[in-house]
Amino acid sequence: EALEATIARELPLRYVERVTRAKLWAAQMRLRKRGLPSAPILCSDTTVVLGRRILGKPTDADDAATTLALLCGKTHRVMTCVGLAWGHPGKVTEALATSISRVRFAELSQAQIDRYVASGEPFGKAGAYAVQSAAAGWIARIEGSYSGIMGLPLFETAQLLRKAHVSY
C-alpha cells in the first residue's frame, strides 16, 4: 500500500507507471533476498482517473461512497500499467506497457451506492469498484480493454512476454 501513495500534482499516467516500477523493484528484491533463481517477474497496477484526479482504493465506507458518487453519470479512465522484468542480477531488462480504457457509469441512487459499499466489494479496488462484480450492471459503456479494467491487460501482457521471449 505504501508503494501506491500519490505524489502532489503527479499525472495519472506517471503515477501508474511509477507504482508498477516500484512493484517490480520490490519483487526483484524479494527474489534476491530469498536466494531464489532469477525468473521473469510480472507486476501491474491499476488506477481510476476522473479528469486528472486519481481515485485510489477507498480508505473506508465514506470514502468508497464518495468515490462512487463522483463516478455516477460520468466517463472516467482506467489506467493499468503492466511491467515485466527479466534477465539476471547485473543485467535485468524491464519493459512497461499501459492500457487506458474509458468507462461510462450510469446514474446511481444513494441506496444503490450504500448497498454496494455494505457488500464490502469496493475495498481494495481502485475507484471503489470491480468491473467483474455487481458494478458491471452500472457500466453503460466501455471503450478499451476489459481485461485492463480488471487489472491485467492481456494484450499488453502478451506483447511484453513475447518481447522477453517468454512462452505462455
Secondary structure, DSSP 8 states (H G I E B T S, - for coil): -GGG---TT--HHHHHHHHHHHHHHHHHHHHHHTT-----EEEEEEEEEETTEEE---SSHHHHHHHHHHHTT-EEEEEEEEEEEEEETTEEEEEEEEEEEEEEE----HHHHHHHHHTTTTTTSGGG--TTSGGGGGEEEEES-HHHHHT--HHHHHHHHHHTT---
